[in-house]
């Protein structure tokens, strides 16, 4: 996916994350969920793509509206093409810090995907794209997945800025952005890529 909608987040001192809650620290009075797996959050786990994920990609691709919220709607793939896509993703190593992951619940149910791209270690900034499947919208899964990702990219990789794009028509992602900006008091800036109606 190309980036879906969400914030540019910058650290306040150029080194550390801008908001402890957003980076995976719970709000005051709420106990943290203990896990040895750094890729687990309160609701989701991030993992690499497996060959068996072709079925999930194939099913997800049937929801055109959800595809547009994630990036854009594609022509349908055949079974072998879907298998090839999942196999190639599964066999791929990270290209620098550019990588694709599956978002799954803590029960192991795949619910979406997430990627990092345009990773620039020199200027310490990166972009991401995220897509959550319709039946799991409004469950807090996207926010939790981003906490896990941002914690790793900021604390382990040394980035201090993250950028994502949103099309002007994408109300779902725009709402997601504003919720993050208001509730979590992040340093955010919205980037709109205008699309002319035809």
ABEGO torsion letter per residue (X at the ends): XBBBBEBBBBBAAGABBABAAAAGBBBBGBBBBBBABAABBAABBBBBBBAAAAAAAAAAAABAAAAAAAABBBBBBBAAAAAAAAAAAAABBBBEABBBBBBBBAAGBBAEBBBBBGBBAAAGBBBBBBBBBAAABGAGAAAAAAAAAAAAAAAAAGBABBBBBBBAABAAAAAAAAAAAAAAGBBBBBBBBBBBBX
